[in-house]
Every structure is written in C-alpha cells, then in structure tokens.
Amino acid sequence: MKQNTKPVITLKNIKHAEFASEETNCYSATIYVNGKRFATVSNDGFGGSDHVQPFSKNYQDLQDLEKQIASTYPKWGSEFGGSNDHDTTLEIICGDLVNEWLKRKDFKKAMRRILYMKPQQKGLYQCPAKLKPSAAMIAAIKEKASWAKGCVFLNELPETEAMSLYFANA
C-alpha cells in the first residue's frame, strides 16, 4: 500500500443484530481496501472495540493500514474533547460505514410506501400501507386528492435526492 494515498475502505457482507446492540452496533462484515478483500470486522455490541482479523494473518498489514488512515484521513474532535486533533481510525470508518448502511436500509424500507412532504410544512407523511408506490398510484393521488396539491412525493425523485429529503425531514 502506498503510504501517501488515501485508501478507499468499504464494507460488504454486513450482518447486523439489532437485538444484541446495546452500547455499540453488534455486527460483522468484510473490509475491502481499494477494492481488495482485506479483513473481517465484528463488534459484540456491548461498547467494546471492533475485532479485526486480516485475511493475510499478518497484523503488520493492519498496522500499516492504520498508519495510512491516520496520515490521509481528516483529523476529528468532539464537543467534549476540544480541538480537532484525533486521528481517524479503521474502527471509526467501519462504525460510520455500518451507520450509513443502517440508514440506507431504513430509507429503502420506508420507500416501500408512498412518502410525501406537504408544501410549507416540515416532516414526512405516509399514505396507508395498502397503497404501493407505483407511478400510476401516485398520479391517481395527485389527480383525485385535494390534499396532494403541491406535495413532493419522494418516490418520484432520484434516490439521492429522496434520501437527502428523507433524512432531513424524518
């Protein structure tokens, strides 16, 4: 690995156990670095650190990756710790990726129903569960329902725009 380039880190095969997540997310996943399978990662969900097992069985590879992350990812701070002088770590990246995966999963589940926003009002509204979010159904609602005038239907928007509105208003 080149030390001066920012590694692209992704997680695949994520398995999350909501029932076992207490202080942290209880999960397991496969870490990919620059598109190559690197390690497995897991957390028991009780507030402890992630467990990372490199596929190479060489923990020097993991230490090298941590150094590369520390030198190429932005530093961070918290409202409790003051300045932005903490190094980003693989554990922070994995935690953020799991949280992003959970948010996307929540969004996709919500989009199985018709979601809309009323003009000049905050918040999301949902049509009854029996109505499926097809283009024909949304067109019929717009045509026949007086309350639908001016509403923005998230199901009609590109996914990135719909997701942005969903999380801003949920």
N, C-alpha and C positions, 0 to 999 in steps of 0.2 A: 504494500500500500504506500502510495506517495504521501508523505507527511504534510505537505502544504496544500493539498486539495481537500475540499470538504466532502466527506463520504456521504453517499445517498443511502439512508437507512430506511428500510421498510419492514413491516411485519406481515407475515402470511400465516395461514392455518390458525387463526386466533380462536381460542376456546375460552369463553368467559363463564364463570359460575357466580351469578348474582347472589344466590342464596349463601354462598360462602364468603362473600366480600364484606368485610367488616370495616377495617380502617383503610385498606387499600383494595384495589381490584384484584380478585382471585382470577388468574388467567394463565394460559400457556400459549406460546406462539413460536414461530420460526423467524429468526432475524436474518434478513438479507442485507448485505452491504455491497453497494454498486452492482446490484442485480445477481449477486452470487450468494448462495446459502452459506451462512456464517456460523450460526449457533442456535440453540434453543434457549428460550427465556420463560420463566414462570414466577409466579408470586402466590403465596399461600393465602393472601387476603387478610392477614392479621396485623398489618402495619410494618412488617419486616421488609428487608431489601429483596430485590429480584435475584433469582438464581439463574446464572448464565452458564451454559455448557457449550464451549466451542466445539464444532464438529471435528476440528483438527486435533483435539485433545491437548493442544498447546496453549496454555494460558498466557504465554507471551504475546500471542496474536491478539488476545483480548486487551492486554495492557497497551499494546501498540495502538489499537483502535481507540481506547480511552484517551491516549495522548493526542491522537489526531483529532478527535472530537473537541477536546479542550482547546486546541490551538486554532480550530477553524469555525466552531460554532460560537454564537454570541454569548457573552457572559450574562449572568442574571443576578437579580437581587429580589428581596421581598420587602413588604411593608414593615416587617419585623426586624430584618437584618440590615437595613440601611442601603449602602451603595451596591451598585451592580458589579460585584467582584467575585462572584461564584462561577466556577467552570460548569459548563453543561456536561452532563454525563450520559452514558448509554442508558442508564436507568431512567433518567428524566425523559429522554427521547422516547423510550419504549412506553413509559406511562402516558405521554402525550399522544402517541400513536394509538394506544388502546382507548383512551378517552375519545379521540376523534372517530375511531371505529364504532364505539358505542353510540355516539351522537348520530352518525350516518345511519346506523341500524334503527335508531328511534325515528329518524326522519322518514326512512323508507317504509316503516310500519305505519306511520301517520298518513303517508301519501296513498295508502290503500283506500282511504276515504276522501270525500270531497272537502278540501280545505279552502277557506276564503277569508279575505280581510275586507271589512266594511270601510267605505271612504270616511276619512277624518276620524277614525276610531282606532285605538290600539288594541291589539290582541288578535287571535285567530279564532275562527269559527269553523264548525264542522257540521256537515249535513249528516242526517241519520245513517247508521251503518248499512242499511239495506241499499242505499244508493251507491253504486260503484262509479269511480271517477272516469267514465268514458267521455269522449268529446261530444257524443250525441246527448248524453245526460246533462252535461254542463251547458250545452247550447239550449236544451229544453228548459233548464232552470232559469237561464238568462232571459229567455223569451216569455216565460209564464209567471215567474215570481217577481212581484213588485220590489221586494227587499233586495234583489240581486243587482239592481241598477247601480252601476259604478263600482261594484265589488271586484276585487282582484282575486281570481281563482289560481291558487298556487299550482294546481295540477296542469295548467296550461302553459306555465312558464318553463324555461330551460332549467335543468336540475340545479345548477349552481346558484341561479337567481332565486329559485324557490327555496333552496336550503338556507340561503342567507336571510330571506324574509322569515322563514320558519323559526330560526334561532333568535332573530332579533325581536320577534313578537310572541314567542311561546311562553 
